[in-house]
Structures are given as C-alpha cells and as structure tokens.
C-alpha cells in the first residue's frame, strides 16, 4: 500500500510555522496533504489542475504569523494568499470510519 504524502510536501518542519504545523496535522488526519501557499491567479490555475487529475482541493486561509516579517501588517496578503491542500477524491479514497470528536 502506498504511504500518504507528508503533511507539508517539499518543506522541512523548520520551514513551516508552528501554527501551520498544527493545522497540517489536523488536515493530514483527514487525508489532506499540503502542497504550497500562493495567490491569484495561480490559485485558480492550480486548483483546476489538481481537480483535473481527480483530486479534491482545499484552500485554507493564511494566518498572520505565517507571513514573512516584512509582510506581517499587510491585510492584502492575508486576503489574497491561501494554503493549498489536496487529497484523493471521495471516489478513489479508501473508506475510513469517521472518528468521533
């Protein structure tokens, strides 16, 4: 059986802010894999690309502490940027029983 990708594909844990690591772990438990952080127009292009390959796409908001120091006060960056996660579509994903909270 193929192992799932790590929560932050292509990044070391030191490159991922602690607040994002927690979110990555939460989403990874649901089968999501972090792909990258981006802004329009690339967000729509990459979403369409992943969906065309049969994957589900989740665009998660960027948190203020995730931005580079010089961008911390920029509300435009927080509005535009999203973290992209993907997972196999429900049709191709193995059934996993739902966990109770």
N, C-alpha and C positions, 0 to 999 in steps of 0.2 A: 504494500500500500504506500502511495506517495505521501511524504510528510508535508504538512502545510507550511507555507512560507512564514518566515519570522514576522512579528508584528510590524516592524519598521523595515521594509525591504530596502536593502542597499545602504542602510545607515547603521553606525555603531550606536550602542546605547548612550555613549557620551555626547553624541551629536543631537540626541532627541531630548528636549527639555523634560524635566521630571513630571510636570503636569500632563504632558502629552504621552509619556510612558504609561501612566495610569489609564488614560483613555485608550491607548493602543492595546493594552492588556484586556480591558473590558470588551473591546470590539473583537479582538482575536478569539476570545472565548465564544463568540457568535459566528466565527468563521471568516471575519474580515481581515484583510492584510493591507497595511498602509503602503501606499505607492509613492506619493510625493505631495508637496504643497505648491499651489500655483494660483494664477489669477486669469481673468478673461483676457483674450479669447481662447487661450489654451485649455481652460477648464471644460468648455463645451466640446472642443475637439477631442480631448482625451476621453471624456465621458462617452461620446459617440463611438470612439474606437473600442473601448472596453466593452460597451454594450453590444457592438457588432460581433465581438468574439464570444458572446453568450454569458458575460459576467454581469453581476449586479454591481452598481456603483453607488457609493455613499460619499457625499461632500459634507465634511464636518467643518464647523466654524473654527477659525484660528483664534487662540486665546491670547490676550495681551502679553503675557510673559513669554510667548513663543517667538515674538518678533525680535529682530536684531536691535541692539541698544539704540541705534540711530533712528529706528522706526517706531519705537515704543509709544510715542504720543500720537501717532498717525491713525486717526479713525478711518481714513480712506483705506489703508492697508487692511485693517480689521474687517471692513465691509466687503472688500473685494476678494481677498485671499481665502482659500479653502484647502483643507487637507483631504486628499482623495484616498479612499479605501475601496477595495474590490473583494468580491468573493464569488464562488461558483453560483450560477443561477439555481433557484429552487428546484428546477427540473433535473439538474445534474448533480446537485449536492446530496451526499448521503443523509438519510434521515437521522436526526439526533433528537432524543426526547427533550422536551422543554424542561429547563431547570426552574424550580420554584425559588422565588426571591427569599 
